Amino acid sequence: MPARHTSRTTSSRVWSRWPDHKLLDVRLCDLGLDLERSPVHPRIQQLYRELERRHLAFRPHFWLSDDWYTPDGVPGIAIPFYMAHRRLMELERTQMREVEGGTPEWCMRILRHETGHAIENGYRLRRRRRRQALFGKTSEPYPQHYAPKPDSKRYVLHLESYYAQSHPDEDFAETFAVWLTPGSKWRRQYAGWPALRKLEYVDEVMKALADVRPVVHTRRVIDPLRTLTRTLREHYREKRARYGLESLREYDPWLRKVFSTQKEHQSNPPAARFLRRVRPELRRKLAALTGEHQYTIDRVLDDMVQRAAELKLRLIQDEDATLLDFGILLTGQIMRFLRSGRHRVAL
């Protein structure tokens, strides 16, 4: 068992130079992070300016934790620890293949979404009958997974994976985020969509709340970073399992039927580069053949391209033959993916 770091806090000037294997043994509570000096702090200030331009008196409070979330009844937002330091963002990418909120635009999208939750808490909007009629009730059980309907026009499109479809509270938060986004042409973009009624409702409510102080004033924080005693290694082991990232290796034997790592093929084009190039053609053909939405095909393709890159696979035959063989392989994997239930998105 690896040794666990036990000091109360560790200066980022120290652990930022450590290799991953050593950094992973640091406890979350020992990272010694400061939100106000972090890369995400300017994004928070930008969010406050956006709320001010809408004449909203509401300002959510923020704290560092292990993920993005807004607790029930709290008009504040937890920000994942990795957003507070670029070295931790590098580790997040290595461990999870991406950094959720890792670009300024993506970060703002998430902040606007979470502010939708926080403002509902601050003004107790979930109790309003029209809110419940349009979006549904908060009391509806949160699913562990949901199966998106990519063609539905009952929901706005803001975060990836058609997130508004997962639960009534997420539907409201996504609708608020679209409404808040500067320069959003939501009336034109959603003209003719049932989702437009939701946007018009949010617009009406927020105008009525202009300069009104929230009724919930608590500055309570839930699971702040200083209280989380598990190591980064333990955190990522749990997180990868929750999002199914450990399953990528299941593609290995199938990919090796079409591609190779043998020395005699090392001068051939990389499989990942080839697949990225032919991706639009594959997606279009497979959608027509299987009847599945391109969203589902993309999820399988993303994983297979990622694994092909990790294995450093190369083509073993000409591109036309490879395209045909991989198309057959991909069709089988899509059907397998659907049978497994993993096309549903984890919450």
N, C-alpha and C positions, 0 to 999 in steps of 0.2 A: 504494500500500500504506500502511495507517495506521501511524503511528509507534508503536513498542513501548516500553512503560514499562520502564526499565532500572535503577531504583534497587533496592538490596538488599531493603528492606522499605518499605512505605508505611503510615503510620498510618491506622487506620480512621476517625479523626476527620477525615482529609482526604478519602479516597475515598468515604466514606459520603454526602458532599454532591455528588458528581459525577453528571452525567447518564449514562444507560446507555452511550451511544456512547463516552464517555471511559473509564468503568469497564471496559468490555470489552477495553481494550488493556492492562490490568494483568495481569502474570503471576501464576499461582496461588502461586508461591513468594514473591511480594512482598506478599501480602495482610497479613502480620503478625498472624495470628489467634492467639487464646489460648483453648484449649478450656475451661480452668477458669473463665474469666469469661464463657463463652458461654451462650446460652439453653438449650442442650442439657445443660449440666452438672447442673442439678437433676433431669433425667430419669435421668441415670446414677446419681445418688445414690438415686433411687427404685428403680431396678433392683437396686442393692446391698441395699436393705432387703427387697425381695421375696425375694432369694436367702437372706438371713439368716433370714427367717421360715420358710423351708423347711429350715433347718439345713444349708444347703450352704456349705462352706468356699470354694468356687470364686468368684473375682472376676475377670472379664475386664479386661484393660487396653484403653485406647482411644487413638486418635490421629486427627488430621485428614488426609483425603486427598480424592480427587475423587468418591468414591461410597461407598455402604454396602457393606461386604463383610467376610468373615472368611477370611483366607488359610488354605490347607491346612496343618495342623500347628501353627498359631499359636493359642493360647488368648486371642486379643484381637480387637478389632473396629475397623475403620476407619469413620469418620463423615465424610460429605461436608462440604466446607468451608462450604457455604451455611448449614448448621445453626448456625454459629458467629457469625452476625451478621444482624440483621434486614434490613439493606440488601441483603445477598446473597440472602436469601430472596425479597425483592421481585424481584431480577434473575432468579432461578431461575423464578419464576412467569411472568415476562414471556417468558422464553426457552423454557420447557417446558410452559407452560399450567397447571402445578400444582407444588406443593412436596412432594416425597415425604418424609413424616415431619414435615410442617410444623405439625401440631397436636400438643398433648401426648399425646392418645390414640393418634394414628397413630405418633408417635415411639416410644411405649412398645411398641406392637405390633412395630415393626421391631427394637427393642433386644432384646425377648424372643426373637424369631426368630433374630437373629444370635448371641445367647447360647447358643441350641441348638447352633449350629455350633461355637462356641468351647468349650463344655463337652464336646462329642464329641472335640475336639482335646486338651483338657486331661486327659481320662481314657482316651483312645484307645478310645472306645466302638465305633467302626466295625469293630474287629477281632472283636467278639463275634459268635458264630454266630447267636444268637437275634435280635440286631439285624439281621443280614444277612437272616435268614429272613423277618422281618416287614416290613422296609423295602426290602430290596434291597442291592446292593453299591455302595460308593463308586466302584468301578472302572467302573461303567456310564458310557459317554460322556455328557458334558453336551451336550444339544442346543442349537443356536443359537435354536431356536423350539420351542414345544410347543403342541399343540391340546388345550385343556381339555375334560374331560367333565363338564359341570355337574351331571349327575344321579348321579354316582358317590358311593357311600357308603363307599368304601375309604379316603378321606382326610378329615382334619379341614379345617375352614374357618377361616382366620385372616386372612392377608393376601389382598388382592384377586387376581383372575385365577386362582383355584384353584391357588395357587402350589405347594401340596404335591404336585401331580401332575407337576411338571416334572422331578424327579430324586429318587432315594432319600434323598440328603442333605437336600434341601429338605423332603421328607416328614417326616424326623426332626425337623428344626428347627421346622417348623410344629406338630408334635405336642407337642414340648417347650414351645413358646410357649403353646399352649392350656392345658397342664398348669400352667404357672407363673402364669398370669393370676389375680390375686386375685379371689375370688368366682366363679371358673369352676365351673359345674355340669356338668362334662364327662361325668360318669357318666350323668346324666339326659339331657343334650342328645344324646349319641351312643349312647344305648341302642338296641340292635338293629342298629347299624352295624358292619361289619367293622373300621372305624377304632378302635372301642373297645378291641380287643385291643392296638393300638399304644399307646394312652393308658395302659392298665393296665401295659404293659411299662415305659414311661417312669416311671410312678409307682413301680413296684417297684425299678427301678435307682436312681432318685434317693433313695429312702429308704435303700437300701443304701449310698449315697455320703454320707449325712449325716455331717458333721464330718470327712470324709476329704479330705486335701490332694490336689490334682491331681498326676499323675505327670509332666506336662510343665510346666516352670516358665519357659520362655523369655518374655522381654518384647520379642521381636523385632517390628519394625514393617515393613510393606511399602508402598512408594511413599508415604511421608509427604509432606505438602503442601510442605514446604521443599525437596523435590527435584524438584518438578513445574514445568518451565520454560515450558510453553505458556501462552498468554494465555487469558483467559476467553472471548474471541471464538473462538479455535481449539477450546477445550473444548466450547463449546455447538454449534459447527458439527458436530463429530463426534458429539455426543450426540443432536442432533436427527436426524441421518442414521440413527443406530443404531435409534432408536425410530420412524422413519418419519414424523416430524412435518412434514417438508418436503412430504409428499404431500397435505396438506389442500387446497392450491389446485386439485387435480384436481376437486374438487366444484364449483368456481365456475361453469362453464358450465351445469351441471345445475341448480344452485340458482337461477340467473338465469332459468331457464325458468318458475319458479313465483313468484319474488319479484323485487323491483326496488329500484334506488337512484335512480330518476328523480325529479325535483323534484315532479312531479304526484302522487307517491305518498307524499311525506314526512309527511303527516298520518295515514297509515294505521298500524295496529299493527305493531310490530317483529316480524320473522319469528322471531327467536330466542325471544322471549317467548311467541309463539303455539305454537311447537314444544315448548317446555318444558311448556306447559299441556296439550297434547293427547298428550304422550309416552306416558302409560299406555295410552291407547286405541290408539295406533299400534302400540305394542309388542305388545299382546295380539292385535290383528287380524293383524299380520304374522307372529307366531309360529304362529298357526293356519293361515294361508295358505301359508307357506313350509315349515313343519315344523322350522324352526330354533329353537334355544333363545333365550330372551329375552336372554341374555348376549351372543350374537353381534349381535343387533339393536341392543342398547345401544351396542356399540362403534361401529357405523356412525352411529347417531343422535348420539352424543356429538360425533363429528368434524363432522357436518353442522351441528349447533346452534352449535358453536364457530365454524365458518367463517361461518355466517349472521350471528353477532354481530360478528365482525371486519369483515365487509363492510357492516354496518349496513343489511341488507336489510329491505324492508317488504313487507307483503301488497299484492297488486294486484287481488284479487277477494274475494268474501265468504268467510267461514270454511269453510262447507260445501264449496264448490268447491275451496278451497285444500287442505283435508284430503284430498279425493279425489285431486287432482293430485299432492300430495306423497306420498301413500301409494303411488301407481303409481311415482313416481320412486324412493322408498326401496326398494321391492321390487327394482327393477333394480339399485340400488347394492349391496344385500345380496348378490345373486347374483354381481355383479362382484367384490365383496369376497372371497367364498368362492373364486372361481376364481383370484384373485390369490395365495391362500395367506396373506394378511395377518391372517386370523382366528387364526392361530397367534401366541402371545405371545412376544415377544423376551426372551431372558435376558441 
